[in-house]
Amino acid sequence: MILLAVGFGCLVWAGAMFLFGRYAVGRNEITLVEREKQPEFAVLIPARDESAVIEGLLESLEKQTVKVKMEDIYVIVEAEDDPTVGICRKHGVGVFVRPKVTLSRARKGFALDEVIREILSKRRYDLYFIFDADNVLASEFVEEMLKSYMAGHEIVTGYRNAKNGNANVIAAVSCLTFSMINTLVNRDRVRHQANIVFSGTGYCIDGKLVDRWQGWPFWSLTEDYEISLYATLHGLATYYNEAAVFYDEQPTRYTQTVAQRVRWIKGYFSARKKYVPLMRGVLSKQRAKNSTRNAGSLAKECIGVKPAILAVVGAVLVVLGGVVMLGRRGEWGWALAVVGGAFVLLYIILAGVTVHILRQEKLDLARSMKIKIVLFNPLYLVTYVPCALKALLRREVAWVKIEHGAKQS
């Protein structure tokens, strides 16, 4: 009975979130102030032991339709003898060698904080681009991102495509995870002027924010999601620019995706534990003042896949509750039939969602790989459940490096 009660509670909660998200649509339109002066911008690239891939990113920066000054690119490494250093100097790019790095500071957020503090001690920039070393940019990427910045947005992310989506089905479905965020979350949020969800890198951020922080304050396991919550809390103007395309390398081994997803889930809950109470406090104060300046953005957190995920959890709990009741009556045949039927139905639904995403996205995938994705992605999505359990049960989750380029093959 407890499982049934919790399951039905999740279903009701999911319905309430969906309706509340729809109610929030149309409230709190973002007022943008267009910029007139073209920005001086820096490019920040955390790149510890990334000599296998860094040159591809630097070459794509050199080929941009908007000139990128090589002296305004800062590649962050942890040792002077890192082969990445020689490649960067060949391209005339600046290298920032981090001082002695402890295990607790071996994260992207701390690397960005250190290089930004060094930059601000000497000069300032109007805008900062942040990339992973394995990224490669389409030639119009910077030009398109600057259009969004000039329109008045404060944090902008581009369209994430895959460098190696056809390597194997693991890489393909891993890439599809980010496409789901784009298709099912960010595209809808942009349409309703809500704050978007950032994933990975490939974004730019207003230099005035960096000046205010005097560094980089996002140090969690998932600093990208932390930025998303910070932007919502402070009512920042964020944007998802589908015309700004960049390519990212995906893991090709299942064990790598497990380590990656456990870190994401752990970071997700850690970031929400820190920010959500603050967001609720802000929303309460705004309601007391009868203000909707940022309340609409907070309410629009219900837009996206959260109601759907909660509904799936509720449905699973209801099925489990029904199975337990049948088992107590000794009707195990019916119990197995219910489990089998529920699994088949879930598989069909997830396969349908996968087809929908593939039709909406412009991923560089072969037709045969798309067929494999439709068949395999439902199973891959189900494996998020053990990943979530592992993340919740572990006290600490360390950042694990995923080898890129030739080292991975």
Secondary structure, DSSP 8 states (H G I E B T S, - for coil): -HHHHHHHHHHHHHHHHHHHHHHHTTSS--------S---EEEEEE-TT-TTTHHHHHHHHHT-SS---GGGEEEEES-TT-HHHHHHHHTT-EEEE-SS--GGG-SHHHHHHHHHHHHHTT---SEEEE--TT-EE-TTHHHHHHHHHHTT-SEEEEEEEESSTTS-HHHHHHHHHHHHHIIIIIHHHHHTT------SS-EEEEHHHHHHHTS----STTHHHHHHHHHHHTT--EEEEEEEEEEE----SHHHHHHHHHHHHHHHHHHHHHHHHHHHHHHHHHHHTT--TTHHHHHGGGSSSHHHHHHHHHHHHHHHHHHHHHHHTT-HHHHHHHHHHHHHHHHHHHHHHHHHHHHH------HHHHHHHHHHHHHHHHTHHHHHHHHHH-S---------GGGG-
